[in-house]
Amino acid sequence: MTAASVPSEKGAEVGRRIGVGLMYGLFRPRVLGAWRVPATGPVIYAVNHSHNVDGPMVMGVAPRPTHFLIKKEAFIGPLDPFLLGIGQLKVDRSTADRTAITQALGVLENGGVLGIFPEGTRGEGDFAALRAGLAYFAVRSGAPIVPVAVLGSSDRPGRLIKALPPLRSRIDVVFGDPFDAGDGSGRRTRKALDEATERIQKQLTAHLENARRLTGR
């Protein structure tokens, strides 16, 4: 894999700084547990997804720059070069996108942070239905998963901009303890990935329940 094929870490840091300005300027984020994120080495953020602002919010409040896997439909017009320039990954969800897979593994091989919405699409944000992609990246790379719960982004639409939460509203982002998805055997069979997905779902569901208790949401 060439260095050019892996998204830029510097670009992701620029994206993080932009996210800091926007998210803290528009909303009132409350961040809990960011100290749990390993300071170095590969990490996978597993983020629940109930609103379009969830990804930018995590990018802005996370302690390390993040490369998110984002559906290709979001890369339209000027957003295409912008998202690529800040180190985000374009993925075609209708097929096994080998380019996106290779780039994502490259991020982890380089010791970076990969962000994934394991539910695959925006929904209830409760981790009820997970796709196998998260398990694949975790087992293949050996990177720990850090569960991330974003709460409050979809409570109600804004009055001025319906597509955003209300301006200056509080949005909670809760980082959980890192955990390994694999069973230690290094197996990558379909059975091993299915078992890893079950372990992941239990961990993410437990984290979400704990995050709701902590935040009162």
Salt bridges, closest charged atoms under 4 A:
GLU9 OE1 - HIS67 NE2 3.30
GLU13 OE2 - ARG16 NH2 3.04
GLU13 OE2 - ARG17 NE 2.95
ASP54 OD2 - HIS49 ND1 3.45
ASP80 OD1 - LYS90 NZ 2.89
ASP92 OD2 - LYS72 NZ 3.47
ASP155 OD2 - ARG217 NH1 2.91
ASP172 OD1 - ARG30 NE 2.78
ASP172 OD2 - ARG170 NH2 3.00
ASP172 OD2 - ARG217 NE 2.71
ASP177 OD1 - ARG36 NE 2.93
ASP183 OD2 - ARG187 NH2 2.76
ASP194 OD1 - ARG190 NH1 3.51
GLU195 OE1 - ARG187 NH2 3.28
